[in-house]
Amino acid sequence: MRGWTEGWIAKVCEQHASNFIAGPARHLLDHDAKADCAKRLIAIYRDAATLSYQLWTRRTAMRCFTLQELEDGRPTFRVNDPYKVPHTLVRCDDDDGHEDELEHKPITVIVHPLLLVYGTDESRDYDQHRVWAQAEVWLDSRTSPVP
């Protein structure tokens, strides 16, 4: 089934790339460069279609958490939190002993959202999750820690 699907993806990508080059874009392309452009365009179409196909046929489910969705929209930072890490510009080196200063600080910005994945590729354990990407957070140094 997979080989059949990938074959159809390749055919459709070639057709779409050919239609694009034969359309209004033909006026923008140099006659000698059309063949090279077609090859590159087919590769781009194929990469995009394959990625889309792989994402839509995964058996896991992904959930994205933003600032408003974390802890009722008022998240605070905890040093040992498996879901959040400070942004690289937030000084939190274990060697300096400053990590305690960040404990319970309000999170003002999420630079990268938390991504959790539920289930397995075998279509099991949808009640369990794992972290695909921790939330990368920014802590406002002007605010005082929450008691």
C-alpha positions in Angstrom: 0.0 0.0 0.0 2.8 2.4 0.9 4.7 1.8 -2.4 1.5 2.3 -4.4 0.7 5.6 -2.5 4.3 6.9 -3.0 4.0 6.1 -6.7 0.8 8.1 -7.0 2.4 10.9 -5.0 5.3 11.0 -7.5 2.9 11.0 -10.6 0.7 13.8 -9.1 3.8 15.9 -8.2 5.2 15.6 -11.7 1.8 16.6 -13.2 1.4 19.6 -10.9 5.0 20.7 -11.6 4.5 20.4 -15.3 1.2 22.3 -15.2 2.9 25.1 -13.2 5.8 25.4 -15.7 3.4 25.3 -18.6 1.2 28.0 -17.1 1.9 31.7 -16.7 5.2 30.9 -15.0 6.6 30.0 -18.4 7.0 33.7 -19.2 9.3 34.1 -16.2 11.6 31.2 -17.0 14.5 31.1 -19.4 13.8 28.5 -22.1 17.1 26.7 -21.5 16.5 26.6 -17.7 13.0 25.0 -17.9 14.2 21.4 -17.6 16.4 22.1 -14.6 13.6 24.2 -13.0 11.1 21.3 -13.6 13.4 18.8 -11.8 13.8 21.1 -8.8 10.1 21.9 -8.7 9.2 18.2 -8.9 11.5 17.5 -6.0 9.9 20.3 -3.9 6.4 19.0 -4.7 7.5 15.5 -3.8 9.1 16.5 -0.5 6.0 18.6 0.5 3.5 15.8 -0.5 5.5 13.1 1.2 5.8 15.1 4.4 2.1 15.9 4.3 1.2 12.2 3.7 3.4 11.1 6.6 1.9 13.7 9.0 -1.7 12.8 8.1 -1.2 9.1 8.4 0.6 9.0 11.8 -1.2 7.2 14.5 -0.1 9.5 17.2 -2.0 12.6 18.1 -0.1 15.9 18.8 -1.3 18.7 21.1 0.3 22.2 21.2 0.2 24.2 24.4 0.6 28.0 24.3 0.9 30.5 27.2 -2.9 30.7 27.7 -3.2 26.9 27.9 -0.6 26.3 30.5 -1.8 26.4 34.1 -4.9 28.4 33.3 -2.9 31.2 31.5 -0.9 32.1 34.6 2.1 29.8 34.4 5.1 30.0 36.7 8.5 28.5 36.2 9.8 25.5 38.1 13.4 24.5 37.7 12.7 20.8 37.5 9.6 21.0 35.3 9.9 18.4 32.5 7.6 20.5 30.2 9.4 23.9 30.3 12.9 25.2 29.9 14.2 28.8 30.1 15.1 30.6 26.9 18.9 30.6 26.3 19.1 34.3 27.1 17.6 33.6 30.6 20.7 33.0 32.8 20.1 29.7 34.5 23.4 27.9 34.7 23.5 25.1 37.3 27.2 25.9 38.1 26.3 29.4 39.1 23.6 28.4 41.6 21.1 31.0 40.2 18.4 28.4 39.3 16.7 29.0 42.6 16.2 32.7 41.6 14.0 31.5 38.7 11.8 29.2 40.8 8.1 30.3 40.7 8.9 33.3 38.5 5.9 34.2 36.2 6.3 33.2 32.6 5.8 36.2 30.3 6.4 34.7 26.9 6.6 31.3 25.4 9.2 31.4 22.7 8.4 27.8 21.6 5.2 26.1 22.6 5.0 22.8 24.4 4.3 19.8 22.1 2.9 16.6 23.6 2.2 13.5 21.7 -0.4 11.0 22.7 -0.5 7.3 21.7 1.9 5.1 19.8 2.4 4.1 16.2 0.7 0.9 17.1 -2.5 2.8 17.9 -2.2 2.2 21.7 -1.9 4.2 24.9 -3.8 7.4 23.9 -4.2 8.1 27.5 -0.4 8.6 27.9 1.7 11.3 26.5 5.3 12.1 25.9 7.1 15.4 25.3 8.2 16.1 21.7 9.4 19.6 22.4 9.5 21.4 25.8 8.1 24.9 26.0 10.9 27.4 25.8 10.0 30.3 28.1 11.0 33.8 28.9 10.9 35.1 32.5 10.6 38.8 33.1 13.5 39.7 35.4 11.6 42.8 36.6 8.8 40.8 38.3 9.2 39.4 41.7 8.8 35.7 42.4 5.4 34.4 43.4 5.2 33.2 47.0 
